[in-house]
Structure formats: structure tokens, C-alpha cells
Amino acid sequence: MELRIFTEPQQGASYDDLLAVAQEAERLGFGAFFRSDHYLAMGGDGLPGPTDAWTTLAGLARETSTIRLGTLVTSATFRLPGPLAIQVAQVDQMSGGRVDFGLGAGWFTAEHEAYGIPFPETGERFDRLEEQLQIITGLWATEGGFDFAGSHYQVKNSPGLPKPAQTTGVRGGPPVVIGGHGKKRTPALAAAYADEFNVPFASIDDVAAQFGRVRAAVEAAGRAADSMTYSAALVVCVGTEETEVERRAAAIGREKDELRENGVAGTPEEAVAKLQAYAEIGVERVYLQVLDLSDLDHLRLIAGEVMPRV
């Protein structure tokens, strides 16, 4: 199982905070540094304020050298597909081909209201997401003269430049990550466009059920079920002893017992057991949601006492 670090900087983090986490995660051997794509805190004041996901990743692309970088997930409501294709391709070039591109329909109404971003109804957001996936992957894969006539976006005679460094994704660009809990449309979109499917913050039973839907959709699309990477995202709170678990839980405003039930929490032995349970239902990669970005010792403990055992 590969362990990746996943951050929520809208809750309060500067670029320098994120850089410190990314560089330490790289030094410790985690598989990737990911961040959310949000512009508003979900509780708390969010100080010092939001940072833009792709601006952040562009900086990290030049200040790291081996760790993969990505979003879980970019909101299709925030950006037009053509400029987003350019942004992601450029960051992929800047990193030497280390980007994984997560894209979703968007869901957080309040942040759209706070920053003047249109927020259509759910059905239209998914329609726009599908068109964005078509356009972005098409621009990356087509050598000039790309055209697209959709209901929401139209592209005419685009040169499809710049090209990303990677061409290994199922559609010929960087690996695409799609995730969520939707039972029909989400698995179908993943089967058509994604290299990885992620289920965020769900129980073992719910993750297993969603993986089953995605595997069926992948096979229905004419792909082998194991051509998809299956991943989960879980909050992490590990300590060498109970007082350390309590301290880390309190630092992120959570209860240790709730974290043990819903995340990867407790002693290293408990964390390993929880991760192994997810591995048994097909989870190949886990995004560990780190909420206290100042606690780099937490990363060191996980890398030393958990990662080698999973």
C-alpha cells in the first residue's frame, strides 16, 4: 500500500507551511503531496487565508524533486477547461512529470458565494465536469486543431498547447483521479477518463461497495478492472502513547474515539491494523489527511512506525 499526504490548506495555511510539509513528506518517502482545492474554511477563521491549488503546486514543482503532486480534487466550477488544461500541463512540465490531476464537480456552496463563482445545480455541474474531462484530455492528446462543441463549452481550432510531460494516463496525459460516492454517473465518468478512483472518508463497507460499482463500470467500458488504481482518503491521528493521540486529536478539534472509528488513529499498531483492513477490500493507496500542518513529528512517526508495515 502506498501512503500519500493530503492537506486542507483552506483551514489556515500559508504557502511556506505547505512547502515545509511537502519537503518533509518527500524526505520521508511518502508517495505524494496532495492538497484540496477550496477557497473557504469549513469552520474557523481560515487565517491567513486561502491559497490557490495550482499556484501552490507550481511553486512546489520547483521546490521538490521526487514526490508526486496533485489535487483531491480540483473543482470544475472554479476554472474554464482550456486554461485549466494549460495550468496542469505547465505544472507537469515544471515538476518533470510528477502531477496527478484530480477533478470533480464541486460541492461547497458557501465558497462559491464568498468569491462570486457561479454554482449550478448538481446535474449541470456533472454535465460541465464531463465536458471539462473531454476537453482537457482532448487538448493534451491532440496535435493541434482540436475542436469541441458541447452544451456548456466550445473549443475551436485549439493548438492544444502546452503539452504535459506525462503521456501515461488512460487518455494520454497525466494520471486522472476521479472520486466520490455517486452510484451511477461517478463510476461511469471514472471508467471513461480516470486512472485512479478515490473514495473519501468512508467506512470499509461503503468503500468496498463503491469499488464494486466502479469495477463493474470499468469492465462495461471495455477495460480490465485492475487497470484502475483504487484509493481512499482518511484522516490520520497517530501517537506513540495515548496522551500523544489525545494531544493530536485536540489540536485538530476532534475526539480520539471518533477518529479511531472514522480514520487512521491511535497507536502505530492500531493505524497499521486499520490500513490493513482497507487493503483487504482492495485499497491500494491511502491519502492521509493531515490537519495540523505544524506537526512535522506526526509525519515522521507515521513514516517510521506505520509506512514500513503496510
N, C-alpha and C positions, 0 to 999 in steps of 0.2 A: 504493500500500500504506500502510495506517495502522499506525503503531508505538505500542504501549502498554507501560507499565512494570508489571512483575509482581514482587511481593516475597514473601519467605518468612520472615515475622517470627518464626515458631516457632524459628528457628535462633538468635535472640537480637536482640531489638529492642524498644525502648520505644515508646509512643505518640508521643513527641516525635521519635524517629528517623523514624517513618513519616510524620509531619507534614512534616518537612523534605524528605523525598523527594517527597511528593505535591505540595507547593507549588512545588518546583523543577521537577518534571515539568510542572506546569501552566504555569509561566512560560516553559518552553522549547517548549511547543506539542505535547507528546505527547498522544495521543488519550484516554488513560485511565490511572488508577492502580488497579491491582488488587492484591489480597493473597490468599494462601492461607487456608484455614480449617483450621488444625491446632492442637492443644494440646500437642504434644510434639516436641522437637527430634529430627531424624534424624541423629544424630551430634553430638558436642559437648555442652556443658552447658546450652545454651539460655538462659543468663543474659541479661537479667534476668528471663526467664520469658515464658510465652505471653501474648498479648493476644487478646481475643475479636474475631472478624472484624466483627460487626455493631455492636459497641460502638465499635470503631475507625472504621468508616465513618460512623457517626452523628456523631462528632466532626469528621471530615474534611469532612462535608457542610456544616458551618457555618464551616469554616476554609479552604475553597476556593470558587471561584465559577464556574468554567467546565469543569474537567476532569471526565470521567466517572469513576464509582467502581463497583467491583464485586468479586466473589469468583470465583476459579478454583480450586476450586469449593466452595461450602458443602456440608457433609456432612449428608445427610438423617438420619443416625443421631444427630446432636447435638441436634436440636430437634423439637418437635411441629409439625405443619404449620400449625395455626391461629395460634399465637404467632409462628411464622416469617413468615407472611403479614403479620401486623401489623408486625413489625420492619422488613421490607423496604419495605412501603408507607410507614412513617413516615420511614425514611431517604430514600426517594424524595421525599417531601414536603419534608423538611429541606434537600435538595440542590436543590430546584427542578426535579426531574425529570431527574436525572443518573445513575441507577442502572442497571446491567446485572446481572441476577440469574443467577449460575451455581449449579447444583445437581447433586450427584452422589450416588452410593450410599454413599460412604465406603469406605475400604480399609485404613487403618493400624491394625492390631490393637492394637499396644502403647499407643497413646494412649487407646484405649477402656479398656484395663485400668488405665492410670495414673489415670484420672479417673472410674472407676466407670460407664462408659457401656456399655449393652448392645450387643453386636456379633453380630447373627445371621449365619447362613450367607449365601453370596453370593446365592442365589436369593431368599431372603426380603428381603435388602437391596434388591434391584431391585424386588421387589413393593412394598415400602414407598416406594421412590423414585417409582414410578409413581403410587401413591395420593397422595403428597405433591404431585406436579405437578398432579394432578386437583383436589385441594382448594385449593391456593394460587391457581392460576389461576382456579378457580371462585369463590373468595371475592372476588377482585379484580374479576371481570367481572359478578357477580350483584348486583342491587339488593335485598338483604335476603332473608330466608327461604331461605338456602342450606342444602341437606341433602345428605349423602353417607353412604352405607352401604358401607364397604369391609371387607375381611378384617382390616385392621390398624387403621384409623382410622374413626371415625364422627363425623359433624357433624350437629347437629340445630338447625334454625331459626336459623342464624347470621345476624346483620345484615351480615356481610361488610364490616366497617369496621375501620380506616380504609381509604380508597381511595388507591392510589398517584397521584402527579401524572401519570404517563405512562399512555397508553392505546394506544400504537403497536405493542406486541408482537403476535405472531401470535394470542395468546389475550386480547388486550385490556388488558394491563398493561405493566410494564417489559419490555424485551427479555430473553428467557430464553436462557442459554448452557448447552448440554449438550455433553459431550465424552468422549473415551476411545477405547479400541482394540477394544471389543467388536464382533463381526462381525454380530450379528443384532439383539439387543434394544436395544443402544445406538442404532444408526441408526433403529430404529422409534420409540423414545421421542423422539428428536430431531425426526423428521418430524412427530410429533403435537403437540409442545409448544414446540420451540425456534425462535428467530430466528437463532441462531448455533451452529455446530458447531466444536469445537476439538479438535485432535489435539496432545497434549502430548509434547514431547521424542522425536520420531520422525524417521526418515530421510525423504528426499524420496520414495522409492519407497513406503514404508509410509504416508505421509500421502496420497499420490495414490490408493493402493488404498482407504484408508478413506473418502476423499472420494467415490470411485466408489460405495461401498456406501451412503453417506448420500444421494447424489443419486438413486440408484435408489429408496431408501425414501421420499424426499420426493415423487418423482413418483408412486409407488404410492399415496401418501396423497392424491393429487389436487392437489398443489401444484406450482408451477413449481420446477425445481431451483435456479434462481437467486434464489428467494425466501429462501433460506438464505444467511447470511454464513459463509464458510469461513475458519477461522483456525488458527494453530499457535502453540505456545509453545516457545521455545528459550532456553537460557542464553546470556548475552551477556558478552563479554570483549574489548573493543576498545582498542587503543593506537596512538598515532601512530608508534611505533617498537617494535622487538622487545623492548627492555628494559622498556618500559611494559606490553606484553602479558604478559611474564613476571611482572612485579610484581603485576599484577591477577589473574593465574591463581593465583599463590602465596597471595594474600590470601584466596582462597576455597577453598584446598586442592585445586586441580585442576591438571592438566598442560595446558600450552598446546596441544600437539599433539592431545590428546583433545578439547579444547574446539573446536579448528578442525574436527575431524571431526564432532562431535555438536552443535555450537552455532553461534552467530554470533560468530566470534572472529578475531583478527588485526588487521591494519591496517584503516582505514576502507574501503579499496578491496576487501579481502577480504570484509568484512562486507556491502558493497553487492552483491558478486557472489553471496554465499550467499543473501541475501534475494531477489535477482532470480531465482535458481534456484527458490526456493519459489514465487515469484509465477507462474512459468511453469506450475506444476501447479495453479494456482487459489487459492493462499493470498492472501486479501485483507487480512488483519490479522495482525500478529505480536505476541505478548506476549513482551517481552524480560525474561527472568528475571534480575533484578539481585540478586546475593547479598551484595555489600559495600555496605551502606546508608550507610556513612560517606563513600563516594567520590562526591560530587556532581559532581566534574570528569568522571567517566565519563559521566554523563548529558549534560553539556554537550558533550563530544566527539561523542557519538552524534547529538545534536540538530544540531550544527553541520556535521558531516562525513559523516553517513550518511543521516539522515532526508530532507534535501532531494533526495537522489539516488534515492530509491525511491518 
